[in-house]
Amino acid sequence: MITELCLTDLFEVISIGGAISDLELLRALFSQIVTAVAATHDSGLCHLDIKLENVLVAKDFSLRLCDYGFARLADKQIEV
């Protein structure tokens, strides 16, 4: 997997800047994380290590889920 250079992660952003209180920004960030997890699941993988340190922040504040070192193939699909 190749992605652009990201200079920080979400843990560092919150550690330095404090809690994110803008609800619209929080919704946008959460939506990006959910979309990344859904794409991971759609490809048949489970990430197994989702944490702030594994969410990279790009220059435009878009997020990238990283560190698939613990990822495993999903055993089966769950129908909703």
PyMOL Python script that loads the backbone (N, CA, C, O; Angstrom):
from pymol import cmd

cmd.read_pdbstr("""\
ATOM      1  N   MET A   1       0.839  -1.163   0.000  1.00  0.00           N
ATOM      2  CA  MET A   1       0.000   0.000   0.000  1.00  0.00           C
ATOM      3  C   MET A   1       0.892   1.236   0.000  1.00  0.00           C
ATOM      4  O   MET A   1       1.893   1.297   0.714  1.00  0.00           O
ATOM      5  N   ILE A   2       0.519   2.201  -0.798  1.00  0.00           N
ATOM      6  CA  ILE A   2       1.270   3.454  -0.876  1.00  0.00           C
ATOM      7  C   ILE A   2       0.308   4.598  -0.608  1.00  0.00           C
ATOM      8  O   ILE A   2      -0.809   4.615  -1.124  1.00  0.00           O
ATOM      9  N   THR A   3       0.742   5.543   0.192  1.00  0.00           N
ATOM     10  CA  THR A   3      -0.046   6.745   0.476  1.00  0.00           C
ATOM     11  C   THR A   3       0.903   7.941   0.514  1.00  0.00           C
ATOM     12  O   THR A   3       2.122   7.781   0.577  1.00  0.00           O
ATOM     13  N   GLU A   4       0.335   9.114   0.474  1.00  0.00           N
ATOM     14  CA  GLU A   4       1.177  10.304   0.531  1.00  0.00           C
ATOM     15  C   GLU A   4       1.787  10.459   1.926  1.00  0.00           C
ATOM     16  O   GLU A   4       1.327   9.849   2.891  1.00  0.00           O
ATOM     17  N   LEU A   5       2.811  11.271   2.009  1.00  0.00           N
ATOM     18  CA  LEU A   5       3.466  11.527   3.281  1.00  0.00           C
ATOM     19  C   LEU A   5       2.527  12.308   4.194  1.00  0.00           C
ATOM     20  O   LEU A   5       2.042  13.381   3.835  1.00  0.00           O
ATOM     21  N   CYS A   6       2.281  11.759   5.367  1.00  0.00           N
ATOM     22  CA  CYS A   6       1.480  12.427   6.383  1.00  0.00           C
ATOM     23  C   CYS A   6       2.413  12.742   7.546  1.00  0.00           C
ATOM     24  O   CYS A   6       3.161  11.873   7.997  1.00  0.00           O
ATOM     25  N   LEU A   7       2.375  13.952   8.023  1.00  0.00           N
ATOM     26  CA  LEU A   7       3.352  14.402   9.003  1.00  0.00           C
ATOM     27  C   LEU A   7       2.946  14.179  10.454  1.00  0.00           C
ATOM     28  O   LEU A   7       3.754  14.392  11.357  1.00  0.00           O
ATOM     29  N   THR A   8       1.716  13.756  10.691  1.00  0.00           N
ATOM     30  CA  THR A   8       1.266  13.562  12.064  1.00  0.00           C
ATOM     31  C   THR A   8       0.153  12.529  12.107  1.00  0.00           C
ATOM     32  O   THR A   8      -0.316  12.055  11.073  1.00  0.00           O
ATOM     33  N   ASP A   9      -0.257  12.191  13.313  1.00  0.00           N
ATOM     34  CA  ASP A   9      -1.380  11.281  13.494  1.00  0.00           C
ATOM     35  C   ASP A   9      -2.421  11.956  14.385  1.00  0.00           C
ATOM     36  O   ASP A   9      -2.162  13.013  14.960  1.00  0.00           O
ATOM     37  N   LEU A  10      -3.582  11.350  14.494  1.00  0.00           N
ATOM     38  CA  LEU A  10      -4.672  11.968  15.238  1.00  0.00           C
ATOM     39  C   LEU A  10      -4.362  12.061  16.734  1.00  0.00           C
ATOM     40  O   LEU A  10      -4.832  12.984  17.399  1.00  0.00           O
ATOM     41  N   PHE A  11      -3.585  11.131  17.269  1.00  0.00           N
ATOM     42  CA  PHE A  11      -3.198  11.191  18.674  1.00  0.00           C
ATOM     43  C   PHE A  11      -2.387  12.455  18.955  1.00  0.00           C
ATOM     44  O   PHE A  11      -2.631  13.152  19.940  1.00  0.00           O
ATOM     45  N   GLU A  12      -1.429  12.741  18.090  1.00  0.00           N
ATOM     46  CA  GLU A  12      -0.578  13.927  18.276  1.00  0.00           C
ATOM     47  C   GLU A  12      -1.386  15.213  18.132  1.00  0.00           C
ATOM     48  O   GLU A  12      -1.173  16.169  18.877  1.00  0.00           O
ATOM     49  N   VAL A  13      -2.307  15.237  17.181  1.00  0.00           N
ATOM     50  CA  VAL A  13      -3.150  16.420  16.986  1.00  0.00           C
ATOM     51  C   VAL A  13      -3.932  16.731  18.257  1.00  0.00           C
ATOM     52  O   VAL A  13      -4.006  17.885  18.680  1.00  0.00           O
ATOM     53  N   ILE A  14      -4.514  15.700  18.865  1.00  0.00           N
ATOM     54  CA  ILE A  14      -5.315  15.899  20.074  1.00  0.00           C
ATOM     55  C   ILE A  14      -4.417  16.179  21.276  1.00  0.00           C
ATOM     56  O   ILE A  14      -4.768  16.989  22.134  1.00  0.00           O
ATOM     57  N   SER A  15      -3.266  15.521  21.345  1.00  0.00           N
ATOM     58  CA  SER A  15      -2.341  15.755  22.459  1.00  0.00           C
ATOM     59  C   SER A  15      -1.845  17.194  22.492  1.00  0.00           C
ATOM     60  O   SER A  15      -1.751  17.800  23.559  1.00  0.00           O
ATOM     61  N   ILE A  16      -1.532  17.733  21.332  1.00  0.00           N
ATOM     62  CA  ILE A  16      -1.000  19.103  21.250  1.00  0.00           C
ATOM     63  C   ILE A  16      -2.114  20.146  21.307  1.00  0.00           C
ATOM     64  O   ILE A  16      -2.007  21.145  22.019  1.00  0.00           O
ATOM     65  N   GLY A  17      -3.178  19.904  20.552  1.00  0.00           N
ATOM     66  CA  GLY A  17      -4.224  20.918  20.426  1.00  0.00           C
ATOM     67  C   GLY A  17      -5.395  20.769  21.370  1.00  0.00           C
ATOM     68  O   GLY A  17      -6.244  21.658  21.438  1.00  0.00           O
ATOM     69  N   GLY A  18      -5.465  19.674  22.098  1.00  0.00           N
ATOM     70  CA  GLY A  18      -6.597  19.443  22.984  1.00  0.00           C
ATOM     71  C   GLY A  18      -7.765  18.815  22.245  1.00  0.00           C
ATOM     72  O   GLY A  18      -7.697  18.540  21.047  1.00  0.00           O
ATOM     73  N   ALA A  19      -8.822  18.598  22.982  1.00  0.00           N
ATOM     74  CA  ALA A  19     -10.022  17.957  22.426  1.00  0.00           C
ATOM     75  C   ALA A  19     -10.574  18.770  21.263  1.00  0.00           C
ATOM     76  O   ALA A  19     -10.521  20.000  21.264  1.00  0.00           O
ATOM     77  N   ILE A  20     -11.098  18.070  20.282  1.00  0.00           N
ATOM     78  CA  ILE A  20     -11.735  18.725  19.135  1.00  0.00           C
ATOM     79  C   ILE A  20     -13.194  18.965  19.503  1.00  0.00           C
ATOM     80  O   ILE A  20     -13.948  18.015  19.715  1.00  0.00           O
ATOM     81  N   SER A  21     -13.590  20.221  19.580  1.00  0.00           N
ATOM     82  CA  SER A  21     -14.945  20.548  20.031  1.00  0.00           C
ATOM     83  C   SER A  21     -15.892  20.932  18.902  1.00  0.00           C
ATOM     84  O   SER A  21     -17.099  21.035  19.125  1.00  0.00           O
ATOM     85  N   ASP A  22     -15.376  21.144  17.703  1.00  0.00           N
ATOM     86  CA  ASP A  22     -16.216  21.498  16.558  1.00  0.00           C
ATOM     87  C   ASP A  22     -16.973  20.257  16.094  1.00  0.00           C
ATOM     88  O   ASP A  22     -16.375  19.319  15.567  1.00  0.00           O
ATOM     89  N   LEU A  23     -18.299  20.255  16.293  1.00  0.00           N
ATOM     90  CA  LEU A  23     -19.103  19.068  15.988  1.00  0.00           C
ATOM     91  C   LEU A  23     -19.075  18.701  14.510  1.00  0.00           C
ATOM     92  O   LEU A  23     -19.052  17.519  14.169  1.00  0.00           O
ATOM     93  N   GLU A  24     -19.078  19.690  13.635  1.00  0.00           N
ATOM     94  CA  GLU A  24     -19.029  19.399  12.199  1.00  0.00           C
ATOM     95  C   GLU A  24     -17.711  18.724  11.827  1.00  0.00           C
ATOM     96  O   GLU A  24     -17.696  17.772  11.047  1.00  0.00           O
ATOM     97  N   LEU A  25     -16.610  19.216  12.387  1.00  0.00           N
ATOM     98  CA  LEU A  25     -15.307  18.615  12.137  1.00  0.00           C
ATOM     99  C   LEU A  25     -15.267  17.193  12.690  1.00  0.00           C
ATOM    100  O   LEU A  25     -14.764  16.282  12.032  1.00  0.00           O
ATOM    101  N   LEU A  26     -15.794  17.003  13.893  1.00  0.00           N
ATOM    102  CA  LEU A  26     -15.828  15.664  14.485  1.00  0.00           C
ATOM    103  C   LEU A  26     -16.621  14.696  13.625  1.00  0.00           C
ATOM    104  O   LEU A  26     -16.201  13.558  13.418  1.00  0.00           O
ATOM    105  N   ARG A  27     -17.762  15.140  13.124  1.00  0.00           N
ATOM    106  CA  ARG A  27     -18.582  14.283  12.251  1.00  0.00           C
ATOM    107  C   ARG A  27     -17.817  13.920  10.983  1.00  0.00           C
ATOM    108  O   ARG A  27     -17.847  12.771  10.543  1.00  0.00           O
ATOM    109  N   ALA A  28     -17.135  14.894  10.400  1.00  0.00           N
ATOM    110  CA  ALA A  28     -16.374  14.649   9.179  1.00  0.00           C
ATOM    111  C   ALA A  28     -15.231  13.668   9.433  1.00  0.00           C
ATOM    112  O   ALA A  28     -14.998  12.767   8.626  1.00  0.00           O
ATOM    113  N   LEU A  29     -14.519  13.834  10.543  1.00  0.00           N
ATOM    114  CA  LEU A  29     -13.415  12.931  10.872  1.00  0.00           C
ATOM    115  C   LEU A  29     -13.933  11.526  11.149  1.00  0.00           C
ATOM    116  O   LEU A  29     -13.367  10.548  10.661  1.00  0.00           O
ATOM    117  N   PHE A  30     -15.004  11.420  11.927  1.00  0.00           N
ATOM    118  CA  PHE A  30     -15.575  10.114  12.238  1.00  0.00           C
ATOM    119  C   PHE A  30     -16.051   9.418  10.969  1.00  0.00           C
ATOM    120  O   PHE A  30     -15.861   8.213  10.807  1.00  0.00           O
ATOM    121  N   SER A  31     -16.669  10.177  10.074  1.00  0.00           N
ATOM    122  CA  SER A  31     -17.135   9.618   8.808  1.00  0.00           C
ATOM    123  C   SER A  31     -15.971   9.050   7.997  1.00  0.00           C
ATOM    124  O   SER A  31     -16.100   7.989   7.387  1.00  0.00           O
ATOM    125  N   GLN A  32     -14.841   9.747   7.989  1.00  0.00           N
ATOM    126  CA  GLN A  32     -13.666   9.253   7.263  1.00  0.00           C
ATOM    127  C   GLN A  32     -13.141   7.953   7.871  1.00  0.00           C
ATOM    128  O   GLN A  32     -12.747   7.039   7.147  1.00  0.00           O
ATOM    129  N   ILE A  33     -13.136   7.876   9.196  1.00  0.00           N
ATOM    130  CA  ILE A  33     -12.654   6.661   9.858  1.00  0.00           C
ATOM    131  C   ILE A  33     -13.590   5.497   9.562  1.00  0.00           C
ATOM    132  O   ILE A  33     -13.134   4.396   9.256  1.00  0.00           O
ATOM    133  N   VAL A  34     -14.901   5.735   9.653  1.00  0.00           N
ATOM    134  CA  VAL A  34     -15.876   4.681   9.374  1.00  0.00           C
ATOM    135  C   VAL A  34     -15.760   4.219   7.920  1.00  0.00           C
ATOM    136  O   VAL A  34     -15.859   3.024   7.641  1.00  0.00           O
ATOM    137  N   THR A  35     -15.556   5.142   7.009  1.00  0.00           N
ATOM    138  CA  THR A  35     -15.394   4.794   5.595  1.00  0.00           C
ATOM    139  C   THR A  35     -14.146   3.942   5.384  1.00  0.00           C
ATOM    140  O   THR A  35     -14.177   2.984   4.612  1.00  0.00           O
ATOM    141  N   ALA A  36     -13.058   4.278   6.057  1.00  0.00           N
ATOM    142  CA  ALA A  36     -11.819   3.499   5.942  1.00  0.00           C
ATOM    143  C   ALA A  36     -11.995   2.089   6.500  1.00  0.00           C
ATOM    144  O   ALA A  36     -11.521   1.117   5.912  1.00  0.00           O
ATOM    145  N   VAL A  37     -12.677   1.985   7.638  1.00  0.00           N
ATOM    146  CA  VAL A  37     -12.922   0.668   8.230  1.00  0.00           C
ATOM    147  C   VAL A  37     -13.840  -0.150   7.326  1.00  0.00           C
ATOM    148  O   VAL A  37     -13.611  -1.344   7.139  1.00  0.00           O
ATOM    149  N   ALA A  38     -14.863   0.466   6.770  1.00  0.00           N
ATOM    150  CA  ALA A  38     -15.772  -0.231   5.858  1.00  0.00           C
ATOM    151  C   ALA A  38     -15.029  -0.735   4.626  1.00  0.00           C
ATOM    152  O   ALA A  38     -15.255  -1.859   4.179  1.00  0.00           O
ATOM    153  N   ALA A  39     -14.142   0.094   4.078  1.00  0.00           N
ATOM    154  CA  ALA A  39     -13.356  -0.334   2.909  1.00  0.00           C
ATOM    155  C   ALA A  39     -12.452  -1.510   3.262  1.00  0.00           C
ATOM    156  O   ALA A  39     -12.275  -2.432   2.465  1.00  0.00           O
ATOM    157  N   THR A  40     -11.883  -1.468   4.465  1.00  0.00           N
ATOM    158  CA  THR A  40     -11.038  -2.575   4.936  1.00  0.00           C
ATOM    159  C   THR A  40     -11.861  -3.846   5.036  1.00  0.00           C
ATOM    160  O   THR A  40     -11.427  -4.905   4.583  1.00  0.00           O
ATOM    161  N   HIS A  41     -13.046  -3.750   5.627  1.00  0.00           N
ATOM    162  CA  HIS A  41     -13.919  -4.916   5.763  1.00  0.00           C
ATOM    163  C   HIS A  41     -14.400  -5.409   4.402  1.00  0.00           C
ATOM    164  O   HIS A  41     -14.473  -6.615   4.167  1.00  0.00           O
ATOM    165  N   ASP A  42     -14.728  -4.477   3.506  1.00  0.00           N
ATOM    166  CA  ASP A  42     -15.173  -4.857   2.160  1.00  0.00           C
ATOM    167  C   ASP A  42     -14.102  -5.625   1.397  1.00  0.00           C
ATOM    168  O   ASP A  42     -14.419  -6.435   0.526  1.00  0.00           O
ATOM    169  N   SER A  43     -12.840  -5.375   1.719  1.00  0.00           N
ATOM    170  CA  SER A  43     -11.750  -6.086   1.051  1.00  0.00           C
ATOM    171  C   SER A  43     -11.442  -7.415   1.739  1.00  0.00           C
ATOM    172  O   SER A  43     -10.514  -8.123   1.347  1.00  0.00           O
ATOM    173  N   GLY A  44     -12.231  -7.749   2.772  1.00  0.00           N
ATOM    174  CA  GLY A  44     -12.078  -9.045   3.418  1.00  0.00           C
ATOM    175  C   GLY A  44     -11.094  -9.071   4.573  1.00  0.00           C
ATOM    176  O   GLY A  44     -10.671 -10.143   5.006  1.00  0.00           O
ATOM    177  N   LEU A  45     -10.725  -7.889   5.078  1.00  0.00           N
ATOM    178  CA  LEU A  45      -9.765  -7.810   6.181  1.00  0.00           C
ATOM    179  C   LEU A  45     -10.399  -7.216   7.429  1.00  0.00           C
ATOM    180  O   LEU A  45     -11.348  -6.435   7.358  1.00  0.00           O
ATOM    181  N   CYS A  46      -9.851  -7.606   8.573  1.00  0.00           N
ATOM    182  CA  CYS A  46     -10.162  -6.965   9.850  1.00  0.00           C
ATOM    183  C   CYS A  46      -8.884  -6.290  10.321  1.00  0.00           C
ATOM    184  O   CYS A  46      -7.843  -6.945  10.391  1.00  0.00           O
ATOM    185  N   HIS A  47      -8.927  -5.001  10.645  1.00  0.00           N
ATOM    186  CA  HIS A  47      -7.741  -4.227  11.001  1.00  0.00           C
ATOM    187  C   HIS A  47      -7.135  -4.668  12.327  1.00  0.00           C
ATOM    188  O   HIS A  47      -5.930  -4.908  12.403  1.00  0.00           O
ATOM    189  N   LEU A  48      -7.937  -4.778  13.357  1.00  0.00           N
ATOM    190  CA  LEU A  48      -7.564  -5.285  14.680  1.00  0.00           C
ATOM    191  C   LEU A  48      -6.642  -4.382  15.498  1.00  0.00           C
ATOM    192  O   LEU A  48      -6.178  -4.805  16.556  1.00  0.00           O
ATOM    193  N   ASP A  49      -6.360  -3.163  15.056  1.00  0.00           N
ATOM    194  CA  ASP A  49      -5.512  -2.258  15.850  1.00  0.00           C
ATOM    195  C   ASP A  49      -5.887  -0.800  15.585  1.00  0.00           C
ATOM    196  O   ASP A  49      -5.016   0.039  15.357  1.00  0.00           O
ATOM    197  N   ILE A  50      -7.182  -0.504  15.615  1.00  0.00           N
ATOM    198  CA  ILE A  50      -7.636   0.860  15.358  1.00  0.00           C
ATOM    199  C   ILE A  50      -7.449   1.685  16.629  1.00  0.00           C
ATOM    200  O   ILE A  50      -8.039   1.396  17.669  1.00  0.00           O
ATOM    201  N   LYS A  51      -6.626   2.703  16.523  1.00  0.00           N
ATOM    202  CA  LYS A  51      -6.368   3.630  17.622  1.00  0.00           C
ATOM    203  C   LYS A  51      -5.921   4.947  17.013  1.00  0.00           C
ATOM    204  O   LYS A  51      -5.598   5.007  15.826  1.00  0.00           O
ATOM    205  N   LEU A  52      -5.901   5.997  17.813  1.00  0.00           N
ATOM    206  CA  LEU A  52      -5.568   7.327  17.308  1.00  0.00           C
ATOM    207  C   LEU A  52      -4.205   7.372  16.630  1.00  0.00           C
ATOM    208  O   LEU A  52      -4.029   8.092  15.648  1.00  0.00           O
ATOM    209  N   GLU A  53      -3.241   6.615  17.139  1.00  0.00           N
ATOM    210  CA  GLU A  53      -1.895   6.611  16.566  1.00  0.00           C
ATOM    211  C   GLU A  53      -1.865   5.993  15.161  1.00  0.00           C
ATOM    212  O   GLU A  53      -0.922   6.229  14.405  1.00  0.00           O
ATOM    213  N   ASN A  54      -2.881   5.211  14.810  1.00  0.00           N
ATOM    214  CA  ASN A  54      -2.937   4.563  13.503  1.00  0.00           C
ATOM    215  C   ASN A  54      -3.861   5.291  12.531  1.00  0.00           C
ATOM    216  O   ASN A  54      -4.233   4.747  11.491  1.00  0.00           O
ATOM    217  N   VAL A  55      -4.224   6.516  12.873  1.00  0.00           N
ATOM    218  CA  VAL A  55      -5.000   7.364  11.973  1.00  0.00           C
ATOM    219  C   VAL A  55      -4.111   8.550  11.616  1.00  0.00           C
ATOM    220  O   VAL A  55      -3.926   9.459  12.424  1.00  0.00           O
ATOM    221  N   LEU A  56      -3.568   8.536  10.413  1.00  0.00           N
ATOM    222  CA  LEU A  56      -2.670   9.598   9.956  1.00  0.00           C
ATOM    223  C   LEU A  56      -3.480  10.790   9.459  1.00  0.00           C
ATOM    224  O   LEU A  56      -4.591  10.635   8.951  1.00  0.00           O
ATOM    225  N   VAL A  57      -2.906  11.980   9.615  1.00  0.00           N
ATOM    226  CA  VAL A  57      -3.563  13.212   9.187  1.00  0.00           C
ATOM    227  C   VAL A  57      -2.749  13.819   8.047  1.00  0.00           C
ATOM    228  O   VAL A  57      -1.567  14.121   8.207  1.00  0.00           O
ATOM    229  N   ALA A  58      -3.398  13.994   6.896  1.00  0.00           N
ATOM    230  CA  ALA A  58      -2.748  14.591   5.726  1.00  0.00           C
ATOM    231  C   ALA A  58      -2.790  16.117   5.835  1.00  0.00           C
ATOM    232  O   ALA A  58      -3.424  16.665   6.737  1.00  0.00           O
ATOM    233  N   LYS A  59      -2.108  16.796   4.907  1.00  0.00           N
ATOM    234  CA  LYS A  59      -2.039  18.256   4.924  1.00  0.00           C
ATOM    235  C   LYS A  59      -3.416  18.912   4.883  1.00  0.00           C
ATOM    236  O   LYS A  59      -3.626  19.952   5.507  1.00  0.00           O
ATOM    237  N   ASP A  60      -4.360  18.307   4.148  1.00  0.00           N
ATOM    238  CA  ASP A  60      -5.711  18.875   4.034  1.00  0.00           C
ATOM    239  C   ASP A  60      -6.640  18.390   5.148  1.00  0.00           C
ATOM    240  O   ASP A  60      -7.856  18.565   5.064  1.00  0.00           O
ATOM    241  N   PHE A  61      -6.072  17.782   6.187  1.00  0.00           N
ATOM    242  CA  PHE A  61      -6.765  17.247   7.363  1.00  0.00           C
ATOM    243  C   PHE A  61      -7.645  16.053   7.032  1.00  0.00           C
ATOM    244  O   PHE A  61      -8.514  15.686   7.822  1.00  0.00           O
ATOM    245  N   SER A  62      -7.427  15.440   5.866  1.00  0.00           N
ATOM    246  CA  SER A  62      -8.098  14.172   5.585  1.00  0.00           C
ATOM    247  C   SER A  62      -7.316  13.070   6.299  1.00  0.00           C
ATOM    248  O   SER A  62      -6.120  13.209   6.553  1.00  0.00           O
ATOM    249  N   LEU A  63      -7.998  11.988   6.614  1.00  0.00           N
ATOM    250  CA  LEU A  63      -7.415  10.938   7.432  1.00  0.00           C
ATOM    251  C   LEU A  63      -7.074   9.700   6.613  1.00  0.00           C
ATOM    252  O   LEU A  63      -7.700   9.420   5.591  1.00  0.00           O
ATOM    253  N   ARG A  64      -6.066   8.963   7.082  1.00  0.00           N
ATOM    254  CA  ARG A  64      -5.632   7.713   6.460  1.00  0.00           C
ATOM    255  C   ARG A  64      -5.456   6.676   7.559  1.00  0.00           C
ATOM    256  O   ARG A  64      -4.687   6.894   8.495  1.00  0.00           O
ATOM    257  N   LEU A  65      -6.149   5.563   7.460  1.00  0.00           N
ATOM    258  CA  LEU A  65      -5.966   4.462   8.397  1.00  0.00           C
ATOM    259  C   LEU A  65      -4.696   3.718   8.004  1.00  0.00           C
ATOM    260  O   LEU A  65      -4.512   3.385   6.834  1.00  0.00           O
ATOM    261  N   CYS A  66      -3.817   3.454   8.970  1.00  0.00           N
ATOM    262  CA  CYS A  66      -2.542   2.817   8.658  1.00  0.00           C
ATOM    263  C   CYS A  66      -2.252   1.678   9.625  1.00  0.00           C
ATOM    264  O   CYS A  66      -3.066   1.367  10.495  1.00  0.00           O
ATOM    265  N   ASP A  67      -1.107   1.071   9.468  1.00  0.00           N
ATOM    266  CA  ASP A  67      -0.585   0.004  10.308  1.00  0.00           C
ATOM    267  C   ASP A  67      -1.501  -1.217  10.311  1.00  0.00           C
ATOM    268  O   ASP A  67      -2.239  -1.466  11.264  1.00  0.00           O
ATOM    269  N   TYR A  68      -1.429  -1.959   9.227  1.00  0.00           N
ATOM    270  CA  TYR A  68      -2.215  -3.177   9.081  1.00  0.00           C
ATOM    271  C   TYR A  68      -1.431  -4.404   9.551  1.00  0.00           C
ATOM    272  O   TYR A  68      -1.692  -5.517   9.096  1.00  0.00           O
ATOM    273  N   GLY A  69      -0.475  -4.206  10.455  1.00  0.00           N
ATOM    274  CA  GLY A  69       0.374  -5.290  10.926  1.00  0.00           C
ATOM    275  C   GLY A  69      -0.367  -6.394  11.657  1.00  0.00           C
ATOM    276  O   GLY A  69       0.065  -7.546  11.620  1.00  0.00           O
ATOM    277  N   PHE A  70      -1.468  -6.076  12.318  1.00  0.00           N
ATOM    278  CA  PHE A  70      -2.263  -7.078  13.023  1.00  0.00           C
ATOM    279  C   PHE A  70      -3.464  -7.544  12.204  1.00  0.00           C
ATOM    280  O   PHE A  70      -4.228  -8.391  12.667  1.00  0.00           O
ATOM    281  N   ALA A  71      -3.644  -7.011  11.006  1.00  0.00           N
ATOM    282  CA  ALA A  71      -4.820  -7.331  10.190  1.00  0.00           C
ATOM    283  C   ALA A  71      -4.880  -8.825   9.884  1.00  0.00           C
ATOM    284  O   ALA A  71      -3.858  -9.490   9.715  1.00  0.00           O
ATOM    285  N   ARG A  72      -6.089  -9.319   9.821  1.00  0.00           N
ATOM    286  CA  ARG A  72      -6.338 -10.728   9.498  1.00  0.00           C
ATOM    287  C   ARG A  72      -7.467 -10.808   8.483  1.00  0.00           C
ATOM    288  O   ARG A  72      -8.303  -9.909   8.381  1.00  0.00           O
ATOM    289  N   LEU A  73      -7.470 -11.901   7.741  1.00  0.00           N
ATOM    290  CA  LEU A  73      -8.586 -12.150   6.834  1.00  0.00           C
ATOM    291  C   LEU A  73      -9.846 -12.413   7.644  1.00  0.00           C
ATOM    292  O   LEU A  73      -9.819 -13.117   8.654  1.00  0.00           O
ATOM    293  N   ALA A  74     -10.932 -11.843   7.191  1.00  0.00           N
ATOM    294  CA  ALA A  74     -12.218 -12.078   7.857  1.00  0.00           C
ATOM    295  C   ALA A  74     -12.659 -13.507   7.556  1.00  0.00           C
ATOM    296  O   ALA A  74     -12.508 -13.983   6.430  1.00  0.00           O
ATOM    297  N   ASP A  75     -13.201 -14.184   8.553  1.00  0.00           N
ATOM    298  CA  ASP A  75     -13.645 -15.563   8.370  1.00  0.00           C
ATOM    299  C   ASP A  75     -14.920 -15.652   7.539  1.00  0.00           C
ATOM    300  O   ASP A  75     -15.052 -16.527   6.683  1.00  0.00           O
ATOM    301  N   LYS A  76     -15.844 -14.754   7.793  1.00  0.00           N
ATOM    302  CA  LYS A  76     -17.125 -14.784   7.079  1.00  0.00           C
ATOM    303  C   LYS A  76     -17.757 -13.414   7.077  1.00  0.00           C
ATOM    304  O   LYS A  76     -17.439 -12.562   7.907  1.00  0.00           O
ATOM    305  N   GLN A  77     -18.658 -13.214   6.131  1.00  0.00           N
ATOM    306  CA  GLN A  77     -19.422 -11.973   6.044  1.00  0.00           C
ATOM    307  C   GLN A  77     -20.628 -12.055   6.972  1.00  0.00           C
ATOM    308  O   GLN A  77     -21.244 -13.114   7.089  1.00  0.00           O
ATOM    309  N   ILE A  78     -20.968 -10.974   7.619  1.00  0.00           N
ATOM    310  CA  ILE A  78     -22.160 -10.907   8.477  1.00  0.00           C
ATOM    311  C   ILE A  78     -23.219 -10.162   7.700  1.00  0.00           C
ATOM    312  O   ILE A  78     -22.996  -9.028   7.276  1.00  0.00           O
ATOM    313  N   GLU A  79     -24.375 -10.785   7.506  1.00  0.00           N
ATOM    314  CA  GLU A  79     -25.486 -10.152   6.804  1.00  0.00           C
ATOM    315  C   GLU A  79     -26.254  -9.281   7.783  1.00  0.00           C
ATOM    316  O   GLU A  79     -26.544  -9.692   8.906  1.00  0.00           O
ATOM    317  N   VAL A  80     -26.579  -8.075   7.344  1.00  0.00           N
ATOM    318  CA  VAL A  80     -27.338  -7.155   8.205  1.00  0.00           C
ATOM    319  C   VAL A  80     -28.748  -7.072   7.723  1.00  0.00           C
ATOM    320  O   VAL A  80     -29.558  -6.352   8.306  1.00  0.00           O
TER     321      VAL A  80
END
""", "prot")
cmd.dss("prot")
cmd.show_as("cartoon", "prot")
cmd.util.cbc("prot")
cmd.orient("prot")
